[in-house]
Amino acid sequence: MKTINELIGQLFIIGFKGEVPPSSFLNFFSEEKIGGAILFKDNCKTHEQVQKNCELLTTASSDKHPFIAIDQEGGRVCRIFGSPVEIASAKTYAESYGLSRFSDDYSRSMLYLESLGVNMNLAPVCDIFVNDSNSCLDGRCFGKTADEVVPFITKAVTIAKKSRVLSCLKHFPGLGAAAIDPHKETTVSSYDESTWEQRERIVFEKGIASGADMVMTTHIKLPKFDSEIATGSQVIVERLLRQRLLFNGVVITDDLQMQGADCLGEIGERTIKAFLAGHDLLLFGQNTDSAMEAFEHFRGAYKRGEISEERIKKSLERISALKFKIANSVLF
């Protein structure tokens, strides 16, 4: 039976640069029993390349059921191009094509993702496009009100379940009212809890009720909620998401290598803060050295008693439940 120390890698999803994962990446992925990988555009130049990379990662995985994640939202946020997997933007469906065509296109896309070996789509985007100057979300939202967004979110979640691809609601607790792109720096928004209850909460609540597998937070500071950014906030993750919305599934960070998370400290420190805030999965982009550093820092913190065994077990249980779905996809 594996020890907690041997299973810490299951908490991590990491990326790599290039068309194929380097041997150093695959060795680390295998030896440390990393939970999964995330694919970016340069990993997905052809459909055949995606399938090959999924096979390489699965072969290298210690449990043979790694998470293989991707951001295949549609529009400008697509990692794999070409029919049938590439679809239009959320804005285009909401304003021009409609829900029926979205349903058809998204169904084909998710079925094709599954056939390539991808089992986790970091979508749909639940944000409400409140701030027109929000360049990060331009074109990525289904509307400017909860009523406009909800039908697309519930449809996306339902389709993903039928297609045997894990779904992920993002960006909790809501990024639509912000202006700054969290890829570049920590963003800030002034909405309060009363506004959130009547706006952002509605979309996430409906997505959860539809059976979403995961929720992703974002690097946003909400001074009327907490002095800490959402990524490091127990108020956001534990009180709002776990207690208020009763979400019992996996909570994943946005990419911890983003500059928006810099305020939490160096990569190792922010990893620990995000985990202790209540996240289960810790996501890292294509800087593999940075991800390795974070992993070693996290393992050291566990050995020093800064992170309890009980806390890690809770996250491993949730992650294990998702991996059971992957391994037994007929039960979706």
RAGIRA-V466735 format. One record per residue. N is the residue number from 0. RES is the residue in one letter. PHI is phi in whole degrees, 0 to 359 (none if undefined). PSI is psi as a letter, one per 40 degrees, with the letter a starting at -180 (none if undefined). D_LAST is the distance of its C-alpha to the last C-alpha in Angstrom with 1 decimal. Layout:
# RAGIRA-V466735
N RES PHI PSI D_LAST
N RES PHI PSI D_LAST
This chain:
# RAGIRA-V466735
0 M none h 27.3
1 K 288 i 27.0
2 T 275 i 28.9
3 I 302 d 27.9
4 N 301 d 30.3
5 E 281 e 28.4
6 L 255 e 25.0
7 I 303 d 26.3
8 G 302 d 25.2
9 Q 296 e 21.5
10 L 278 e 22.4
11 F 247 h 23.5
12 I 237 h 22.2
13 I 227 i 25.2
14 G 250 i 26.5
15 F 214 i 29.3
16 K 263 i 31.9
17 G 104 i 32.6
18 E 290 d 31.2
19 V 227 i 30.0
20 P 294 h 29.4
21 P 297 i 32.9
22 S 300 d 33.4
23 S 296 d 34.2
24 F 293 d 30.8
25 L 297 d 29.0
26 N 296 d 31.3
27 F 296 d 30.5
28 F 303 d 26.8
29 S 283 d 27.0
30 E 296 d 29.8
31 E 263 e 28.4
32 K 53 f 24.8
33 I 296 i 23.7
34 G 292 d 20.1
35 G 184 i 19.7
36 A 230 i 21.6
37 I 241 h 21.9
38 L 260 h 23.3
39 F 243 a 26.2
40 K 303 d 28.2
41 D 288 e 30.5
42 N 271 e 27.7
43 C 229 f 26.4
44 K 294 d 29.7
45 T 225 i 28.3
46 H 296 d 25.0
47 E 296 d 26.2
48 Q 294 d 26.9
49 V 300 d 23.4
50 Q 298 d 22.1
51 K 297 d 24.9
52 N 295 d 24.3
53 C 298 d 20.6
54 E 293 d 21.9
55 L 299 d 24.7
56 L 292 d 22.6
57 T 295 d 20.2
58 T 296 d 23.3
59 A 282 e 24.9
60 S 290 i 22.2
61 S 291 d 23.0
62 D 252 e 19.5
63 K 65 e 18.5
64 H 224 f 15.3
65 P 288 i 17.0
66 F 290 h 15.7
67 I 240 h 17.1
68 A 258 i 17.6
69 I 204 i 19.5
70 D 258 g 21.0
71 Q 243 g 20.4
72 E 284 d 21.3
73 G 124 i 23.7
74 G 65 b 27.5
75 R 285 e 29.3
76 V 255 g 26.2
77 C 230 h 24.8
78 R 263 d 24.9
79 I 245 h 24.4
80 F 254 i 26.8
81 G 96 i 27.2
82 S 288 i 25.4
83 P 263 e 22.6
84 V 274 d 21.1
85 E 275 h 23.8
86 I 233 i 23.9
87 A 285 i 26.4
88 S 285 i 26.8
89 A 303 d 25.5
90 K 300 d 29.1
91 T 296 d 29.6
92 Y 295 d 26.7
93 A 292 d 27.9
94 E 263 d 31.5
95 S 233 d 31.7
96 Y 276 d 28.8
97 G 93 i 26.9
98 L 292 d 23.4
99 S 296 d 23.0
100 R 291 d 23.9
101 F 302 d 21.7
102 S 301 d 18.7
103 D 294 d 19.8
104 D 293 d 20.6
105 Y 291 d 17.6
106 S 299 d 15.3
107 R 296 d 17.5
108 S 296 d 17.7
109 M 291 d 14.0
110 L 297 d 13.6
111 Y 288 d 16.8
112 L 304 d 15.9
113 E 297 d 13.0
114 S 292 d 15.6
115 L 281 d 18.1
116 G 114 e 16.1
117 V 281 h 15.4
118 N 239 e 12.1
119 M 215 h 13.3
120 N 253 h 15.2
121 L 279 g 17.6
122 A 197 i 17.6
123 P 268 i 18.2
124 V 278 h 21.8
125 C 267 e 22.3
126 D 295 i 26.1
127 I 260 h 28.7
128 F 282 g 31.5
129 V 282 d 34.3
130 N 253 h 36.6
131 D 296 e 37.7
132 S 271 e 39.1
133 N 281 g 35.7
134 S 293 d 35.7
135 C 299 d 32.5
136 L 256 e 30.4
137 D 303 h 32.6
138 G 85 e 30.6
139 R 264 e 27.2
140 C 252 i 27.0
141 F 272 e 26.1
142 G 167 a 29.2
143 K 252 e 31.8
144 T 222 i 30.6
145 A 298 d 27.5
146 D 298 d 27.6
147 E 286 d 27.6
148 V 278 d 24.7
149 V 307 d 22.2
150 P 302 d 21.2
151 F 289 d 20.3
152 I 292 d 18.3
153 T 295 d 16.2
154 K 293 d 15.8
155 A 298 d 14.9
156 V 295 d 12.1
157 T 297 d 10.7
158 I 295 d 11.2
159 A 301 d 9.7
160 K 297 d 6.2
161 K 291 d 7.0
162 S 271 e 8.7
163 R 63 f 6.4
164 V 239 h 9.2
165 L 293 h 9.6
166 S 254 i 11.9
167 C 215 h 15.2
168 L 282 h 17.7
169 K 213 i 21.3
170 H 242 h 24.2
171 F 290 i 24.4
172 P 272 e 26.6
173 G 139 h 27.7
174 L 252 e 29.7
175 G 296 d 31.0
176 A 271 e 34.3
177 A 277 i 35.3
178 A 240 d 37.6
179 I 275 i 37.5
180 D 281 h 34.9
181 P 294 e 33.3
182 H 294 d 33.3
183 K 259 d 37.1
184 E 195 i 37.8
185 T 297 h 36.6
186 T 265 i 36.2
187 V 227 i 37.5
188 S 219 i 37.0
189 S 259 e 39.0
190 Y 293 i 36.7
191 D 254 a 36.8
192 E 293 d 34.4
193 S 296 d 35.6
194 T 295 d 34.8
195 W 302 d 31.4
196 E 301 d 30.6
197 Q 267 e 31.6
198 R 229 c 30.1
199 E 299 d 27.5
200 R 304 d 25.9
201 I 303 d 25.0
202 V 293 d 22.7
203 F 295 d 20.9
204 E 298 d 20.6
205 K 291 d 19.1
206 G 295 d 16.6
207 I 294 d 15.6
208 A 297 d 15.5
209 S 281 e 13.1
210 G 105 f 10.5
211 A 303 h 11.7
212 D 280 d 10.8
213 M 217 i 14.4
214 V 228 h 17.9
215 M 252 h 20.8
216 T 270 i 24.4
217 T 223 i 27.5
218 H 276 g 31.0
219 I 237 i 32.7
220 K 257 h 35.5
221 L 239 g 35.8
222 P 304 d 39.2
223 K 277 e 38.8
224 F 251 d 35.8
225 D 198 i 36.7
226 S 280 e 39.1
227 E 263 i 36.4
228 I 292 i 34.0
229 A 305 d 30.4
230 T 300 d 29.3
231 G 245 f 31.6
232 S 250 h 31.6
233 Q 292 d 30.4
234 V 300 d 31.4
235 I 286 d 28.8
236 V 283 d 25.9
237 E 280 d 26.6
238 R 282 d 28.5
239 L 286 d 27.0
240 L 280 d 23.4
241 R 284 d 22.8
242 Q 275 d 25.4
243 R 281 d 25.9
244 L 266 e 22.4
245 L 57 f 20.9
246 F 277 h 18.3
247 N 252 e 17.0
248 G 274 a 14.7
249 V 280 h 16.0
250 V 253 h 19.2
251 I 242 i 20.4
252 T 284 i 24.0
253 D 284 i 25.1
254 D 307 h 27.1
255 L 285 e 29.6
256 Q 272 e 32.1
257 M 295 i 32.6
258 Q 292 d 36.1
259 G 295 e 34.8
260 A 265 e 34.0
261 D 302 d 37.5
262 C 293 e 38.8
263 L 274 e 36.7
264 G 111 a 38.9
265 E 294 i 38.6
266 I 303 d 35.2
267 G 292 d 35.1
268 E 295 d 36.2
269 R 291 d 33.7
270 T 297 d 30.9
271 I 294 d 32.0
272 K 298 d 32.5
273 A 294 d 29.1
274 F 294 d 27.5
275 L 291 d 29.9
276 A 288 e 29.1
277 G 128 e 25.6
278 H 286 i 23.5
279 D 257 d 21.1
280 L 250 h 20.8
281 L 247 h 24.1
282 L 259 h 24.1
283 F 229 i 27.1
284 G 283 b 28.2
285 Q 268 e 30.3
286 N 274 g 33.1
287 T 296 d 32.1
288 D 300 d 35.3
289 S 296 d 34.6
290 A 296 d 31.1
291 M 298 d 32.8
292 E 298 d 35.4
293 A 297 d 32.8
294 F 300 d 31.1
295 E 295 d 34.5
296 H 295 d 35.5
297 F 295 d 32.4
298 R 297 d 32.9
299 G 297 d 36.6
300 A 296 d 35.9
301 Y 295 d 33.7
302 K 297 d 36.6
303 R 277 e 39.1
304 G 85 e 37.2
305 E 282 d 36.4
306 I 234 h 32.7
307 S 280 i 31.9
308 E 297 d 29.9
309 E 298 d 28.2
310 R 296 d 27.1
311 I 295 d 25.6
312 K 300 d 23.8
313 K 300 d 22.1
314 S 291 d 20.7
315 L 297 d 19.8
316 E 295 d 17.8
317 R 294 d 15.7
318 I 296 d 15.4
319 S 300 d 14.6
320 A 297 d 11.6
321 L 290 d 10.2
322 K 292 d 11.5
323 F 297 d 9.9
324 K 299 d 6.4
325 I 296 d 8.6
326 A 288 d 10.3
327 N 233 f 7.7
328 S 300 d 5.5
329 V 296 e 5.6
330 L 273 e 3.8
331 F 303 none 0.0
